[in-house]
Amino acid sequence: MNNRRDFLKSTSLLAGSTLVLGASPLLVSASQEFGGKGKLKLRFKPYTLNLNHVFTLSTSSRSTTPVVLTEIEYHGIIGYGEASMPPYLGESHETVLKFLSKVDLSAFDDPFEMENILDYVDHLEAGNKAAKASVDIALHDLVGKIMKQPWYKIWGYDPSKTPNTSYTIGIDTPEMIRKKVKEADPYKILKVKLGRDTDKMMIETIREVTDKPLCVDINQGWKDKAFALDMAHWLHEKGVVFIEQAMPKEQVDDNAWLTEHCPVPTIGDEAVQRLEDVVKAHKVYSGINIKLMKCTGMREANKMLELGRALGMKIMIGCMTETSCAISAASQLAPMVDWADLDGALLISNDVYKGMEVVNGKVTLNDLPGLGLKKIRSY
Ligand code: MG
């Protein structure tokens, strides 16, 4: 199929700069290119991730995470996607499978109509954000594969600018903390989960064994602003570079007061779910933590990144425990962020894909098209 080769060649030439997909007259629509109308086919399957360690946050503990793996097929090309559902966010295997069974992509015969397709998915029902992300991620992978380009290139981002990823240390006993810090040897920055009465013990234990920079995630665990500010000063002295979601998101004035007085940047996570929350978070937090499972996927994550930067906010990209599929999807944005917390696939023992790799602590993107994935395990 010479036409197909020519098309791919022309899109390769175009893809070095930022494109507005679907808007360029130079882009032949996919349905024309593939010689007639095709249908987008969505498939999905539940899967359970096994965690290397029991993971404890200020509010819960668990050793597995339910995910749903998705595929969108178009003319024999398959895009991979994923929904990850840590239980405290309210989605489950059941809710995601129920939502995805309602998604009918057969009305669309051109995967490049990404805004139309993803608007349709978003408006099917409220909520279901991880389920929606699983469609968004698979569609991005598919379109990138058709264009034969990785998404960071389609967006025009420089892969050499990716930051180091932090490695997460959950709330634990001193013995386990020392063990985890040892395991985290290749990582240049550690993210410590705080928010219980063991906070100072955790940091002191870590400081006995390493002087690496730390960031802390309180997961809304502190309730009092004066206590939060005292802790912030103490943590600053211990080499903590930012504090994530110190107090409950509903305590807007307290969080804003802390940001105003805090010696290090504050990051909103639970308070910042979707695009509309970025404007609300401006002046309340120094920055935002963008996660694909909160914001319905790569399309909205990229918009949040651009809006946050335009507002002068710090940008962090985070994750749930996920396979390398969703992690590689989020990593496409990593060249544009201040901090990355993309260790989700490193915390599990049954990953399904090889994709973005952490090399000497740094988020390292490959040249493969779409999300840069290779399937390494059947599901
Ligand atoms: Mg967080």
Residues whose N, C-alpha, C, O or C-beta is under 5 A from the ligand:
A	BS01	MG	D217 E244 D269
